[in-house]
């Protein structure tokens, strides 16, 4: 088999991992959760989850991947040969597959909305119009599938170009662009005349809205947003060089991901409050970016329609870039597995994975239209994939990774991998291992029970 490629630079390593992390989870899901859970107080809890849960698990995924230079299933096979741990990797591949299928449907919608924004189709429309547009579009039997397919193909072509010339090069171009767009949008939004209430909402915590459910919800969100639990980052780390600083990479990725999520809040809430919308759960619910925001952008920039026009285009472009760098990582998890474990040429394995995901993606896309009434356990195909992957497989995967890195993995490998054979000083690693052993597994067990509705 051809020699395994590595990323060519340290900054490349950070940007690909950050590209996986920054996605719809930051720009769509995080503001939705923040809106529904009381603003600033939720953000504080979320940051605590990133520190307590996110950082140790991300370090673990990185060290497992870099140590083995293998796809996520192969990694456990190498570190714990002839044990059942390989199932943790395989489970990750399965979750990667499921998330890729339904995530691409929503990513496809962002393409459609970018098209609408460019065609100036939002002009003069009210929220009721946007409700109709969204209902019509998502229920259409053809268009969502076409846009989803475009997304699958774009992801495919980047991944087949290779680890360095495809994934790394693309992330190195897109991540700075994404950051610039985010900052420009924040500046426009916070300068709106009545932005103050939105900024207040993000800065002044109202702890009365918090409860146990909020905390568990923030943990789940931290997982999804950091791309943890399915071996995405483990696969990427298998392309890291020996001298990549895993600790610094972890802190950078967590920092970038959290910063973009909070900045997305500063794009959305000042605009929403400026338009005088009450924060009813429906306004900031899942329809936020396809119904509430297009109408908010209309109202916000009513006196400067050109800025509103450019703002809307940039916003959907931001979503497209963020989604694409994430779908690349999902395809790569599954692709690396098929390519290496079944000894299939990389381009062929990527094509197989893309076609299979596209097939299942069609059922997800139709879940809002012709297959609306086709339910399994009371869920549409889209709902089922989302539920099984994000609510069950990700937390289970995260818990297993934590137990593996805390208990099963040889302490020597743990410390030498994270300190590059003792070259880096990190006295806090003992605390990290303690958390992986005793704190994180029970915490995730709680999230899991909460997500499957036990509480
Ligand atoms: N983190 C990405 C987002 O915020 C989505 C994502 C990519 C993901 N890879 C993942 C989520 C792996 C969970 C696991 O949109």
Boltz pocket constraint, residues with backbone or C-beta under 6 A from the ligand:
constraints:
  - pocket:
      binder: B
      contacts: [[A, 20], [A, 21], [A, 22], [A, 23], [A, 24], [A, 25], [A, 26], [A, 99], [A, 223], [A, 224], [A, 225], [A, 226], [A, 227], [A, 228], [A, 229], [A, 230], [A, 232], [A, 322], [A, 326], [A, 327], [A, 329], [A, 330], [A, 394]]
      max_distance: 6.0
